[in-house]
Amino acid sequence: AAKKHKFEKQEKNAFAFIAYTPQHSVGDQKHNTDELLVALNWETEYPYLKKLKDHVSALMKNDGLSEGFSSAMYNLLQQAKMQMNNDGRFYPTNHRVTWLAAYQFKRSSDGKSDAIKEFFRNWATSIMTGKVKDEAGLEHTKYHALQLLALAARWSALENRSDIKKY
């Protein structure tokens, strides 16, 4: 846990979560993001991520969301090559990924339940804008919507694969 994690001299009140290790740039400086990308705020980002993970798990269990969804989102996240802009928010440097996500979501929703169609439609919009739609508390998050979705999908897959009981 990284409850006292600091980023740019500001305490995050955060904890560490599933890591991946691309690099990002702030101005002219390059940073390894293996711990940075996983410092989630305990009061706002963690509860949302848990809720999203539970939703993804339910869609997999009840509505036929593919078990490969987690891998697909993680691959898109890797391809996006996120960088932190001067405004302190992450953005994909590979903008093709946002269109690829929308295309994959559209194709994946064909013949699926209304719940999955709505899920993909909402997330296509969120990934295009970079922000999670209509979610109080996340308006100031530095994370791109694709980062949050990929983490929640990966968490769901790990939980389901290892058959861990939910707390």
DSSP file (Angstrom, degrees, kcal/mol; ACC not computed):
  #  RESIDUE AA STRUCTURE BP1 BP2  ACC     N-H-->O    O-->H-N    N-H-->O    O-->H-N    TCO  KAPPA ALPHA  PHI   PSI    X-CA   Y-CA   Z-CA
    1    1 A A              0   0    0      0, 0.0    14,-0.2     0, 0.0     3,-0.1   0.000 360.0 360.0 360.0 147.6    0.0    0.0    0.0
    2    2 A A    >   +     0   0    0      1,-0.1     3,-2.4    12,-0.1    12,-0.8  -0.391 360.0 152.8-125.5  53.5    1.1    3.5   -0.7
    3    3 A K  T 3  S+     0   0    0      1,-0.3    11,-0.5    10,-0.2    10,-0.3   0.814  80.2  41.4 -55.4 -32.9   -1.2    5.5    1.6
    4    4 A K  T 3  S+     0   0    0      9,-0.2    -1,-0.3    -3,-0.1    11,-0.1   0.049  83.0 151.8-103.9  24.6    1.4    8.3    1.8
    5    5 A H    <   -     0   0    0     -3,-2.4     7,-3.3     9,-0.4     8,-0.5  -0.296  29.3-156.3 -57.7 135.5    2.4    8.2   -1.9
    6    6 A K  E     -A   11   0A   0      5,-0.2     2,-0.4     6,-0.1     5,-0.2  -0.949  13.6-173.8-119.0 139.3    3.6   11.6   -3.0
    7    7 A F  E >  S-A   10   0A   0      3,-2.4     3,-1.5    -2,-0.4    -2,-0.0  -0.990  79.1 -12.4-131.2 122.3    3.6   12.9   -6.5
    8    8 A E  T 3  S-     0   0    0     -2,-0.4    -1,-0.1     1,-0.3     3,-0.1   0.909 129.7 -55.3  49.7  47.6    5.2   16.3   -7.2
    9    9 A K  T 3  S+     0   0    0      1,-0.2     2,-0.5    -3,-0.0    -1,-0.3   0.567 115.0 115.0  67.2  13.2    5.4   17.0   -3.5
   10   10 A Q  E <   -A    7   0A   0     -3,-1.5    -3,-2.4     2,-0.0     2,-0.2  -0.960  68.2-124.1-117.0 127.0    1.6   16.4   -3.0
   11   11 A E  E     -A    6   0A   0     -2,-0.5    -5,-0.2    -5,-0.2    -6,-0.1  -0.466  17.0-163.0 -68.4 135.3    0.3   13.5   -0.9
   12   12 A K        -     0   0    0     -7,-3.3    30,-0.3    -2,-0.2    -1,-0.1   0.657  20.3-140.0 -92.3 -18.7   -2.0   11.4   -2.9
   13   13 A N        +     0   0    0     -8,-0.5    29,-2.1   -10,-0.3    30,-0.3   0.982  60.9 137.8  49.1  59.2   -3.7    9.5    0.0
   14   14 A A  E     -B   41   0B   0    -12,-0.8    -9,-0.4   -11,-0.5     2,-0.3  -0.657  51.7-137.8-129.9 175.1   -3.5    6.6   -2.3
   15   15 A F  E     -B   40   0B   0     25,-1.4    25,-1.8    -2,-0.2     2,-0.2  -0.968  31.4-103.2-136.4 156.1   -2.7    2.9   -2.5
   16   16 A A        +     0   0    0     -2,-0.3     2,-0.3    23,-0.2    23,-0.2  -0.498  41.3 178.7 -80.2 147.4   -0.7    0.9   -5.1
   17   17 A F        -     0   0    0     21,-0.3    21,-0.1    18,-0.2    20,-0.0  -0.825  45.0 -34.8-140.7 176.5   -2.6   -1.1   -7.7
   18   18 A I  S    S-     0   0    0     -2,-0.3     2,-0.2     1,-0.1    -1,-0.1  -0.013  70.1-146.3 -41.8 124.9   -2.0   -3.4  -10.7
   19   19 A A        +     0   0    0     -3,-0.1     2,-0.3    19,-0.0    15,-0.1  -0.593  26.3 178.3-101.5 155.6    1.0   -2.0  -12.5
   20   20 A Y        -     0   0    0     14,-0.2    17,-0.2    13,-0.2    18,-0.1  -0.932  25.8-132.9-142.1 163.4    2.3   -1.7  -16.0
   21   21 A T        +     0   0    0     -2,-0.3    13,-0.2    11,-0.1     2,-0.1  -0.260  45.8 134.0-125.1  48.8    5.5    0.0  -17.0
   22   22 A P        -     0   0    0      0, 0.0    11,-1.9     0, 0.0     2,-0.3  -0.303  51.3-115.6 -76.4 178.2    5.3    2.4  -19.9
   23   23 A Q  E     -C   32   0C   0      9,-0.2     2,-0.3    10,-0.1     9,-0.2  -0.834  25.1-164.5-112.0 154.8    7.0    5.8  -19.7
   24   24 A H  E     -C   31   0C   0      7,-2.2     7,-2.8    -2,-0.3     2,-0.4  -0.910  11.9-133.1-131.4 164.1    5.5    9.2  -19.7
   25   25 A S  E     -C   30   0C   0     -2,-0.3     2,-0.5     5,-0.2    59,-0.3  -0.936  11.5-170.6-119.6 140.2    6.9   12.7  -20.2
   26   26 A V  E >  S-C   29   0C   0      3,-2.4     3,-2.0    -2,-0.4     2,-0.3  -0.952  75.1 -47.3-124.2 108.4    6.3   15.8  -18.2
   27   27 A G  T 3  S-     0   0    0     -2,-0.5    59,-0.0    57,-0.3    57,-0.0  -0.535 123.3 -23.5  64.8-125.5    7.8   18.7  -20.2
   28   28 A D  T 3  S+     0   0    0     -2,-0.3     2,-0.4    -3,-0.1    -1,-0.3   0.435 118.1  98.0 -96.0  -1.3   11.3   17.5  -21.2
   29   29 A Q  E <   -C   26   0C   0     -3,-2.0    -3,-2.4     2,-0.0     2,-0.4  -0.727  61.5-147.4 -95.2 137.0   11.6   14.9  -18.4
   30   30 A K  E     -C   25   0C   0     -2,-0.4     2,-0.4    -5,-0.2    -5,-0.2  -0.824  17.2-170.3 -98.3 140.1   10.9   11.2  -18.9
   31   31 A H  E     -C   24   0C   0     -7,-2.8    -7,-2.2    -2,-0.4     2,-0.4  -0.982  25.2-126.0-130.9 141.2    9.5    9.2  -15.9
   32   32 A N  E     -C   23   0C   0     -2,-0.4     4,-0.3    -9,-0.2     3,-0.3  -0.748  22.9-162.3 -80.6 132.5    8.9    5.5  -15.4
   33   33 A T     >  +     0   0    0    -11,-1.9     4,-2.3    -2,-0.4   -13,-0.2   0.207  53.0 115.0-106.1  16.0    5.3    5.1  -14.5
   34   34 A D  T  4 S+     0   0    0      1,-0.2   -14,-0.2     2,-0.2    -1,-0.2   0.878  96.3  22.0 -59.4 -37.2    5.2    1.7  -12.9
   35   35 A E  T >4 S+     0   0    0     -3,-0.3     3,-0.9     2,-0.1    -1,-0.2   0.781 120.0  62.2 -94.6 -29.3    4.2    3.1   -9.6
   36   36 A L  G >4 S+     0   0    0     -4,-0.3     3,-1.4     1,-0.2    -2,-0.2   0.912  99.7  52.2 -63.2 -45.2    2.8    6.4  -10.8
   37   37 A L  G 3< S+     0   0    0     -4,-2.3    -1,-0.2     1,-0.3    -3,-0.1   0.613 110.0  50.3 -70.4 -10.0   -0.1    4.9  -12.8
   38   38 A V  G <  S+     0   0    0     -3,-0.9     2,-1.5    -5,-0.2   -21,-0.3   0.285  73.7 110.1-113.4  11.3   -1.3    2.8  -10.0
   39   39 A A    <   -     0   0    0     -3,-1.4     2,-0.3    -4,-0.2   -23,-0.2  -0.683  51.6-176.8 -87.6  89.1   -1.5    5.4   -7.2
   40   40 A L  E     -B   15   0B   0    -25,-1.8   -25,-1.4    -2,-1.5     2,-0.3  -0.687  30.7-111.2 -92.7 139.6   -5.3    5.6   -6.9
   41   41 A N  E   > -B   14   0B   0     -2,-0.3     5,-2.7   -27,-0.2     4,-0.3  -0.509  22.0-142.9 -68.5 130.8   -7.0    8.0   -4.6
   42   42 A W  T   5S+     0   0    0    -29,-2.1    -1,-0.1    -2,-0.3   -28,-0.1   0.857  93.8  43.8 -65.5 -39.1   -8.7    6.0   -1.8
   43   43 A E  T   5S+     0   0    0    -30,-0.3    -1,-0.2     3,-0.1   -29,-0.1   0.802 131.3  10.9 -82.1 -29.4  -11.8    8.1   -1.5
   44   44 A T  T  >5S+     0   0    0      3,-0.1     4,-1.4    93,-0.1     5,-0.1   0.808 127.0  39.8-116.5 -53.6  -12.7    8.7   -5.2
   45   45 A E  H  >5S+     0   0    0     -4,-0.3     4,-2.7     2,-0.2     5,-0.2   0.903 112.7  52.4 -73.7 -41.4  -10.8    6.5   -7.7
   46   46 A Y  H  ><S+     0   0    0     -5,-2.7     4,-2.7     2,-0.2     5,-0.2   0.951 109.4  47.4 -62.7 -50.2  -10.7    3.3   -5.7
   47   47 A P  H  > S+     0   0    0      0, 0.0     4,-2.3     0, 0.0    -1,-0.2   0.902 114.9  47.8 -59.3 -37.9  -14.5    3.1   -5.1
   48   48 A Y  H  X S+     0   0    0     -4,-1.4     4,-2.7     2,-0.2    -2,-0.2   0.934 111.3  49.8 -66.5 -43.7  -15.2    3.9   -8.7
   49   49 A L  H  X S+     0   0    0     -4,-2.7     4,-2.6     1,-0.2    -1,-0.2   0.895 111.5  49.1 -62.3 -40.0  -12.7    1.3   -9.9
   50   50 A K  H  X S+     0   0    0     -4,-2.7     4,-2.4     2,-0.2    -1,-0.2   0.916 111.6  49.0 -64.7 -43.4  -14.2   -1.4   -7.6
   51   51 A K  H  X S+     0   0    0     -4,-2.3     4,-2.0    -5,-0.2    -2,-0.2   0.907 112.9  47.6 -62.5 -41.9  -17.7   -0.5   -8.9
   52   52 A L  H  X S+     0   0    0     -4,-2.7     4,-2.7     2,-0.2    -2,-0.2   0.906 110.0  52.6 -66.2 -41.9  -16.5   -0.7  -12.5
   53   53 A K  H  X S+     0   0    0     -4,-2.6     4,-2.5     1,-0.2    -2,-0.2   0.920 109.9  48.8 -58.3 -44.7  -14.8   -4.0  -11.8
   54   54 A D  H  X S+     0   0    0     -4,-2.4     4,-2.3     2,-0.2    -1,-0.2   0.878 111.2  50.4 -63.4 -37.9  -18.0   -5.5  -10.4
   55   55 A H  H  X S+     0   0    0     -4,-2.0     4,-2.4     2,-0.2    -2,-0.2   0.926 110.9  47.8 -66.1 -45.2  -19.9   -4.2  -13.4
   56   56 A V  H  X S+     0   0    0     -4,-2.7     4,-2.2     2,-0.2    -2,-0.2   0.916 112.0  50.9 -61.1 -43.4  -17.5   -5.8  -15.8
   57   57 A S  H  X S+     0   0    0     -4,-2.5     4,-2.5     1,-0.2    -2,-0.2   0.909 110.2  49.2 -60.8 -42.7  -17.6   -9.1  -13.8
   58   58 A A  H  X>S+     0   0    0     -4,-2.3     4,-3.3     1,-0.2     5,-0.6   0.900 109.6  51.3 -65.0 -40.6  -21.4   -9.1  -14.0
   59   59 A L  H  X5S+     0   0    0     -4,-2.4     6,-2.1     1,-0.2     4,-1.4   0.883 112.1  47.7 -63.7 -37.0  -21.4   -8.4  -17.7
   60   60 A M  H  <5S+     0   0    0     -4,-2.2     4,-0.4     4,-0.2    -2,-0.2   0.918 119.2  39.1 -67.2 -43.0  -19.0  -11.4  -18.2
   61   61 A K  H  <5S+     0   0    0     -4,-2.5    -2,-0.2    -5,-0.2    -3,-0.2   0.899 131.7  20.9 -75.4 -41.8  -21.1  -13.7  -16.0
   62   62 A N  H  <5S+     0   0    0     -4,-3.3    -3,-0.2    -5,-0.2    -2,-0.2   0.724 128.2  35.0-104.7 -25.2  -24.6  -12.7  -17.0
   63   63 A D  S  <<S-     0   0    0     -4,-1.4    50,-0.6    -5,-0.6    -3,-0.2   0.392 103.1-104.8-120.8   2.8  -24.5  -11.0  -20.4
   64   64 A G        +     0   0    0     -5,-0.4     2,-0.3    -4,-0.4    -4,-0.2   0.744  50.6 169.6  84.2  22.6  -21.8  -12.7  -22.4
   65   65 A L        -     0   0    0     -6,-2.1    -1,-0.2    -9,-0.1    -2,-0.1  -0.546  46.7-100.8 -65.1 132.3  -19.0  -10.1  -22.3
   66   66 A S    >   -     0   0    0     -2,-0.3     3,-1.6     1,-0.1     4,-0.3  -0.190  13.7-134.8 -59.3 141.1  -16.0  -12.0  -23.6
   67   67 A E  T >  S+     0   0    0      1,-0.3     3,-0.6     2,-0.1     4,-0.4   0.715 107.0  64.8 -66.4 -19.6  -13.4  -13.3  -21.2
   68   68 A G  T 3> S+     0   0    0      1,-0.2     4,-2.4     2,-0.1    -1,-0.3   0.461  74.1  94.2 -80.7  -1.3  -10.8  -11.8  -23.6
   69   69 A F  H <> S+     0   0    0     -3,-1.6     4,-2.5     1,-0.2     5,-0.2   0.900  81.2  53.6 -57.4 -43.4  -12.1   -8.3  -22.9
   70   70 A S  H <> S+     0   0    0     -3,-0.6     4,-2.4    -4,-0.3    -1,-0.2   0.933 110.8  45.2 -59.1 -48.0   -9.5   -7.7  -20.2
   71   71 A S  H  > S+     0   0    0     -4,-0.4     4,-2.6     1,-0.2    -1,-0.2   0.897 111.8  52.9 -63.4 -40.3   -6.6   -8.6  -22.5
   72   72 A A  H  X S+     0   0    0     -4,-2.4     4,-2.2     2,-0.2    -1,-0.2   0.911 111.6  45.3 -62.7 -42.6   -8.0   -6.5  -25.3
   73   73 A M  H  X S+     0   0    0     -4,-2.5     4,-2.4     2,-0.2    -2,-0.2   0.896 113.0  50.2 -68.3 -40.2   -8.3   -3.4  -23.0
   74   74 A Y  H  X S+     0   0    0     -4,-2.4     4,-2.2    -5,-0.2    -2,-0.2   0.902 110.7  49.9 -65.0 -40.2   -4.8   -4.0  -21.6
   75   75 A N  H  X S+     0   0    0     -4,-2.6     4,-2.3     2,-0.2    -2,-0.2   0.908 110.6  49.6 -64.0 -41.9   -3.4   -4.3  -25.1
   76   76 A L  H  X S+     0   0    0     -4,-2.2     4,-1.9     1,-0.2    -2,-0.2   0.905 109.7  52.3 -62.0 -40.5   -5.2   -1.0  -26.2
   77   77 A L  H  X S+     0   0    0     -4,-2.4     4,-0.8     1,-0.2     5,-0.4   0.916 109.7  48.1 -62.6 -42.9   -3.7    0.7  -23.1
   78   78 A Q  H >< S+     0   0    0     -4,-2.2     3,-0.7     1,-0.2    -1,-0.2   0.911 112.7  48.8 -62.9 -42.1   -0.2   -0.4  -24.0
   79   79 A Q  H 3< S+     0   0    0     -4,-2.3    -1,-0.2     1,-0.2    -2,-0.2   0.793  99.7  67.8 -67.6 -28.0   -0.7    0.8  -27.6
   80   80 A A  H 3< S-     0   0    0     -4,-1.9    14,-2.1    -5,-0.2    13,-1.6   0.790  86.8-152.3 -65.2 -28.4   -2.0    4.1  -26.4
   81   81 A K    <<  -     0   0    0     -4,-0.8    12,-1.1    -3,-0.7    -3,-0.1   0.976  18.7-143.2  51.7  65.0    1.4    5.1  -25.0
   82   82 A M  E     -D   92   0D   0     -5,-0.4     2,-0.4    10,-0.2    -1,-0.1  -0.265  21.7-174.2 -61.4 139.7   -0.1    7.4  -22.3
   83   83 A Q  E     -D   91   0D   0      8,-2.7     8,-2.6   -59,-0.2     2,-0.6  -0.984  25.9-121.6-132.4 147.0    1.8   10.6  -21.5
   84   84 A M  E     -D   90   0D   0     -2,-0.4   -57,-0.3   -59,-0.3     6,-0.2  -0.783  30.3-148.1 -87.8 124.4    1.1   13.1  -18.8
   85   85 A N    >   -     0   0    0      4,-2.8     3,-2.0    -2,-0.6     4,-0.0  -0.238  34.3 -92.3 -80.0 175.9    0.5   16.6  -20.3
   86   86 A N  T 3  S+     0   0    0      1,-0.3    -1,-0.1     2,-0.1   -60,-0.0   0.692 123.7  66.9 -64.0 -18.7    1.4   19.8  -18.6
   87   87 A D  T 3  S-     0   0    0      2,-0.2    -1,-0.3    55,-0.0     3,-0.1   0.459 117.2-111.0 -81.8   0.6   -2.1   20.0  -17.2
   88   88 A G  S <  S+     0   0    0     -3,-2.0     2,-0.3     1,-0.3    -2,-0.1   0.617  80.6 116.2  83.5  12.5   -1.3   16.9  -15.1
   89   89 A R        -     0   0    0     -4,-0.0    -4,-2.8    -6,-0.0     2,-0.3  -0.852  65.2-116.7-114.8 150.8   -3.6   14.5  -16.9
   90   90 A F  E     +D   84   0D   0     52,-3.4    -6,-0.2    -2,-0.3    57,-0.1  -0.659  33.6 175.9 -86.3 140.8   -2.8   11.4  -19.0
   91   91 A Y  E     -D   83   0D   0     -8,-2.6    -8,-2.7    -2,-0.3     2,-0.3  -0.982  34.7-105.6-138.8 149.0   -3.5   11.4  -22.7
   92   92 A P  E     -D   82   0D   0      0, 0.0   -10,-0.2     0, 0.0   -11,-0.2  -0.584  17.9-161.9 -74.6 135.4   -2.8    8.8  -25.4
   93   93 A T  S    S+     0   0    0    -13,-1.6     2,-1.0   -12,-1.1   -12,-0.2   0.722  86.9  65.2 -85.2 -23.0    0.0    9.7  -27.7
   94   94 A N    >   -     0   0    0    -14,-2.1     3,-1.6     1,-0.2     4,-0.3  -0.793  67.4-179.7 -97.2  90.7   -1.3    7.1  -30.2
   95   95 A H  T >> S+     0   0    0     -2,-1.0     4,-0.9     1,-0.3     3,-0.8   0.672  71.0  77.2 -69.7 -16.4   -4.6    8.7  -31.0
   96   96 A R  H 3> S+     0   0    0      1,-0.2     4,-2.4     2,-0.2    -1,-0.3   0.811  83.3  68.1 -59.9 -29.0   -5.4    5.8  -33.4
   97   97 A V  H <> S+     0   0    0     -3,-1.6     4,-2.7     1,-0.2    -1,-0.2   0.857  92.6  56.7 -62.5 -36.6   -6.2    3.7  -30.3
   98   98 A T  H <> S+     0   0    0     -3,-0.8     4,-1.8    -4,-0.3    -1,-0.2   0.907 111.6  42.7 -63.7 -39.1   -9.3    5.8  -29.4
   99   99 A W  H  X S+     0   0    0     -4,-0.9     4,-2.4     2,-0.2    -2,-0.2   0.869 112.4  53.7 -72.6 -36.4  -10.7    5.0  -32.9
  100  100 A L  H  X S+     0   0    0     -4,-2.4     4,-2.8     2,-0.2    -2,-0.2   0.898 108.2  50.5 -63.7 -40.7   -9.6    1.4  -32.6
  101  101 A A  H  X S+     0   0    0     -4,-2.7     4,-2.8     2,-0.2     5,-0.2   0.932 110.4  49.0 -62.3 -46.4  -11.5    1.1  -29.3
  102  102 A A  H  X S+     0   0    0     -4,-1.8     4,-2.2     1,-0.2    -2,-0.2   0.911 113.2  47.7 -60.3 -42.4  -14.6    2.6  -30.7
  103  103 A Y  H  X S+     0   0    0     -4,-2.4     4,-2.4     2,-0.2     5,-0.2   0.930 113.1  47.4 -64.2 -46.4  -14.4    0.2  -33.7
  104  104 A Q  H  X S+     0   0    0     -4,-2.8     4,-2.6     1,-0.2    -2,-0.2   0.896 111.9  50.6 -63.2 -39.8  -13.8   -2.9  -31.5
  105  105 A F  H  X S+     0   0    0     -4,-2.8     4,-1.3     2,-0.2    -1,-0.2   0.904 110.2  49.6 -65.2 -40.6  -16.6   -1.9  -29.2
  106  106 A K  H  X S+     0   0    0     -4,-2.2     4,-0.6    -5,-0.2     3,-0.3   0.942 114.9  43.4 -63.5 -47.4  -19.0   -1.5  -32.1
  107  107 A R  H >< S+     0   0    0     -4,-2.4     3,-0.8     1,-0.2    -2,-0.2   0.882 112.9  52.8 -65.3 -38.5  -18.1   -4.9  -33.5
  108  108 A S  H 3< S+     0   0    0     -4,-2.6    -1,-0.2     1,-0.2    -2,-0.2   0.732 104.2  56.9 -71.5 -21.4  -18.1   -6.6  -30.1
  109  109 A S  H >< S+     0   0    0     -4,-1.3     3,-2.2    -3,-0.3    -1,-0.2   0.642  77.1 115.1 -85.3 -13.7  -21.7   -5.3  -29.4
  110  110 A D  T << S+     0   0    0     -3,-0.8     3,-0.1    -4,-0.6    -3,-0.0  -0.380  92.2   0.5 -60.3 124.6  -23.2   -6.9  -32.5
  111  111 A G  T 3  S+     0   0    0      1,-0.2    -1,-0.3    -2,-0.2     2,-0.1   0.561 107.7 122.1  75.9   8.9  -25.7   -9.6  -31.4
  112  112 A K    <   -     0   0    0     -3,-2.2    -1,-0.2     1,-0.2   -48,-0.1  -0.433  69.2 -78.1 -98.2 174.7  -25.1   -8.9  -27.7
  113  113 A S     >  -     0   0    0    -50,-0.6     4,-2.2    -2,-0.1    -1,-0.2  -0.173  40.5-109.7 -66.7 162.6  -27.5   -7.9  -24.9
  114  114 A D  H  > S+     0   0    0      1,-0.2     4,-2.6     2,-0.2     5,-0.2   0.844 118.7  59.0 -61.3 -34.0  -28.7   -4.3  -24.5
  115  115 A A  H  > S+     0   0    0      2,-0.2     4,-2.2     1,-0.2    -1,-0.2   0.912 108.1  44.0 -63.2 -42.5  -26.6   -4.1  -21.3
  116  116 A I  H  > S+     0   0    0      2,-0.2     4,-2.8     1,-0.2     5,-0.2   0.905 112.2  52.8 -70.1 -40.4  -23.4   -4.8  -23.3
  117  117 A K  H  X S+     0   0    0     -4,-2.2     4,-2.4     1,-0.2    -2,-0.2   0.926 112.1  45.4 -59.4 -44.7  -24.4   -2.5  -26.1
  118  118 A E  H  X S+     0   0    0     -4,-2.6     4,-2.7     2,-0.2     5,-0.2   0.909 111.9  52.4 -65.6 -42.1  -25.0    0.4  -23.6
  119  119 A F  H  X S+     0   0    0     -4,-2.2     4,-2.4     1,-0.2    -2,-0.2   0.945 113.0  43.5 -57.5 -50.9  -21.7   -0.4  -21.8
  120  120 A F  H  X S+     0   0    0     -4,-2.8     4,-2.2     1,-0.2    -1,-0.2   0.885 113.1  52.0 -65.1 -38.9  -19.7   -0.3  -25.1
  121  121 A R  H  X S+     0   0    0     -4,-2.4     4,-1.7    -5,-0.2    -2,-0.2   0.936 112.5  45.2 -63.3 -46.1  -21.5    2.8  -26.3
  122  122 A N  H  X S+     0   0    0     -4,-2.7     4,-2.3     1,-0.2    11,-0.2   0.900 115.1  47.3 -64.2 -41.3  -20.8    4.7  -23.0
  123  123 A W  H  X S+     0   0    0     -4,-2.4     4,-2.6    -5,-0.2     5,-0.2   0.816 106.0  57.3 -75.1 -28.8  -17.1    3.6  -22.9
  124  124 A A  H  X S+     0   0    0     -4,-2.2     4,-2.0    -5,-0.2    -1,-0.2   0.934 111.0  45.1 -62.0 -43.8  -16.5    4.5  -26.5
  125  125 A T  H  X S+     0   0    0     -4,-1.7     4,-2.3     2,-0.2     6,-0.3   0.922 112.9  50.5 -63.4 -44.8  -17.6    8.0  -25.6
  126  126 A S  H  X S+     0   0    0     -4,-2.3     4,-2.1     1,-0.2     5,-0.4   0.895 111.3  47.4 -62.9 -40.5  -15.5    8.1  -22.4
  127  127 A I  H  < S+     0   0    0     -4,-2.6    -1,-0.2     2,-0.2    -2,-0.2   0.881 111.1  51.9 -69.6 -36.9  -12.4    6.9  -24.2
  128  128 A M  H  < S+     0   0    0     -4,-2.0    -2,-0.2    -5,-0.2    -1,-0.2   0.904 119.9  34.5 -63.6 -41.0  -12.9    9.5  -27.0
  129  129 A T  H  < S-     0   0    0     -4,-2.3    -2,-0.2     2,-0.2    -1,-0.2   0.693 102.8-130.8 -87.6 -19.8  -13.2   12.3  -24.4
  130  130 A G  S  < S+     0   0    0     -4,-2.1    15,-0.9    -5,-0.2     2,-0.3   0.352  75.1  97.3  86.4  -6.4  -10.7   10.8  -22.0
  131  131 A K  S    S-     0   0    0     -5,-0.4     2,-0.4    -6,-0.3    -1,-0.2  -0.883  79.9-111.7-121.1 148.0  -13.2   11.3  -19.1
  132  132 A V    >   -     0   0    0     -2,-0.3     3,-0.8     6,-0.2     2,-0.2  -0.634  43.1-116.3 -76.6 128.2  -15.6    9.0  -17.4
  133  133 A K  T 3  S-     0   0    0     -2,-0.4    -1,-0.1     1,-0.2    -7,-0.1  -0.439  80.3 -12.1 -71.8 132.2  -19.1   10.1  -18.2
  134  134 A D  T 3  S+     0   0    0     -2,-0.2     2,-0.6     1,-0.2    -1,-0.2   0.832  88.7 140.6  53.1  45.3  -21.4   11.3  -15.3
  135  135 A E    X   -     0   0    0     -3,-0.8     3,-1.5     0, 0.0     4,-0.2  -0.911  44.6-141.4-124.1 107.0  -19.2   10.1  -12.4
  136  136 A A  T 3  S+     0   0    0     -2,-0.6     0, 0.0     1,-0.2     0, 0.0  -0.353  85.7  27.6 -63.0 140.8  -19.0   12.4   -9.4
  137  137 A G  T 3  S+     0   0    0     -2,-0.0     3,-0.3   -89,-0.0    -1,-0.2   0.156 103.5  80.0  94.9 -18.1  -15.6   12.6   -7.9
  138  138 A L    X   +     0   0    0     -3,-1.5     3,-1.3     1,-0.2    -6,-0.2   0.382  58.7  97.2-101.8   4.3  -13.7   11.7  -11.0
  139  139 A E  T 3  S+     0   0    0      1,-0.3    -1,-0.2    -4,-0.2    -3,-0.1   0.762  92.0  40.3 -65.1 -21.8  -13.7   15.2  -12.6
  140  140 A H  T 3  S+     0   0    0     -3,-0.3    -1,-0.3   -51,-0.0    -2,-0.1   0.290  85.2 125.1-108.6   9.4  -10.3   15.9  -11.2
  141  141 A T    <   -     0   0    0     -3,-1.3    -3,-0.1     1,-0.1    -4,-0.0  -0.398  54.3-147.4 -68.8 146.4   -8.6   12.5  -11.8
  142  142 A K        +     0   0    0    -53,-0.1   -52,-3.4    -2,-0.1     2,-0.2   0.559  68.8 101.1 -86.5  -8.5   -5.5   12.6  -13.8
  143  143 A Y  S    S-     0   0    0    -54,-0.2     2,-0.1     1,-0.1    -2,-0.1  -0.546  72.2-125.5 -86.1 141.6   -6.3    9.2  -15.4
  144  144 A H    >>  -     0   0    0     -2,-0.2     4,-1.6     1,-0.1     3,-0.7  -0.481  27.9-112.9 -75.2 151.0   -7.7    8.7  -18.8
  145  145 A A  H 3> S+     0   0    0    -15,-0.9     4,-2.6   -19,-0.4     5,-0.2   0.855 117.1  57.9 -55.7 -37.8  -10.9    6.7  -19.1
  146  146 A L  H 3> S+     0   0    0      1,-0.2     4,-2.5     2,-0.2    -1,-0.3   0.870 103.2  53.6 -63.1 -36.2   -9.0    3.9  -20.9
  147  147 A Q  H <> S+     0   0    0     -3,-0.7     4,-2.2     2,-0.2    -1,-0.2   0.930 111.2  45.0 -63.2 -44.8   -6.6    3.5  -18.0
  148  148 A L  H  X S+     0   0    0     -4,-1.6     4,-2.4     2,-0.2    -2,-0.2   0.918 114.5  47.9 -66.1 -43.8   -9.5    3.1  -15.6
  149  149 A L  H  X S+     0   0    0     -4,-2.6     4,-2.6     1,-0.2     5,-0.2   0.916 111.9  49.7 -64.3 -42.9  -11.3    0.6  -17.8
  150  150 A A  H  X S+     0   0    0     -4,-2.5     4,-2.3    -5,-0.2    -1,-0.2   0.908 112.3  47.8 -63.9 -41.8   -8.2   -1.4  -18.4
  151  151 A L  H  X S+     0   0    0     -4,-2.2     4,-2.6    -5,-0.2    -2,-0.2   0.924 113.5  47.0 -64.7 -43.8   -7.4   -1.6  -14.7
  152  152 A A  H  X S+     0   0    0     -4,-2.4     4,-2.5     2,-0.2    -2,-0.2   0.907 113.3  48.6 -65.2 -41.1  -11.0   -2.6  -13.8
  153  153 A A  H  X S+     0   0    0     -4,-2.6     4,-2.4     2,-0.2   -83,-0.2   0.906 112.8  47.9 -65.1 -40.9  -11.1   -5.2  -16.6
  154  154 A R  H  X S+     0   0    0     -4,-2.3     4,-2.6    -5,-0.2     5,-0.2   0.916 111.6  49.9 -66.3 -42.7   -7.8   -6.7  -15.5
  155  155 A W  H  X S+     0   0    0     -4,-2.6     4,-2.7     2,-0.2     5,-0.2   0.928 111.2  49.8 -60.0 -45.9   -8.9   -6.8  -11.8
  156  156 A S  H  X S+     0   0    0     -4,-2.5     4,-2.7     1,-0.2     5,-0.2   0.920 111.5  48.2 -58.8 -45.9  -12.1   -8.5  -12.8
  157  157 A A  H  X S+     0   0    0     -4,-2.4     4,-2.6     2,-0.2     5,-0.2   0.906 112.8  48.0 -64.0 -41.9  -10.2  -11.1  -14.9
  158  158 A L  H  X S+     0   0    0     -4,-2.6     4,-2.2     2,-0.2     6,-0.2   0.913 113.5  47.7 -65.0 -42.1   -7.7  -11.8  -12.1
  159  159 A E  H  X>S+     0   0    0     -4,-2.7     5,-1.5    -5,-0.2     4,-0.7   0.923 116.1  43.1 -64.9 -44.5  -10.5  -12.1   -9.5
  160  160 A N  H  <5S+     0   0    0     -4,-2.7     3,-0.2    -5,-0.2    -2,-0.2   0.878 114.3  50.6 -70.4 -37.6  -12.5  -14.5  -11.7
  161  161 A R  H  <5S+     0   0    0     -4,-2.6    -2,-0.2    -5,-0.2    -1,-0.2   0.902 117.3  38.3 -67.6 -41.4   -9.5  -16.5  -12.8
  162  162 A S  H  <5S-     0   0    0     -4,-2.2    -1,-0.2    -5,-0.2    -2,-0.2   0.473 103.7-130.0 -91.5  -1.1   -8.3  -17.1   -9.3
  163  163 A D  T  <5 +     0   0    0     -4,-0.7     2,-0.3    -3,-0.2    -3,-0.2   0.850  41.4 174.6  57.3  39.1  -11.8  -17.5   -7.9
  164  164 A I      < -     0   0    0     -5,-1.5    -1,-0.2    -6,-0.2     2,-0.2  -0.561  33.6-114.8 -75.2 137.6  -11.1  -15.0   -5.1
  165  165 A K        -     0   0    0     -2,-0.3     2,-0.2     1,-0.1    -1,-0.1  -0.489  31.6-113.0 -72.8 143.4  -14.1  -14.2   -2.9
  166  166 A K              0   0    0     -2,-0.2    -1,-0.1     1,-0.1     0, 0.0  -0.533 360.0 360.0 -78.9 143.2  -15.3  -10.6   -3.1
  167  167 A Y              0   0    0     -2,-0.2    -1,-0.1     0, 0.0    -2,-0.0   0.401 360.0 360.0-102.3 360.0  -15.0   -8.4    0.0
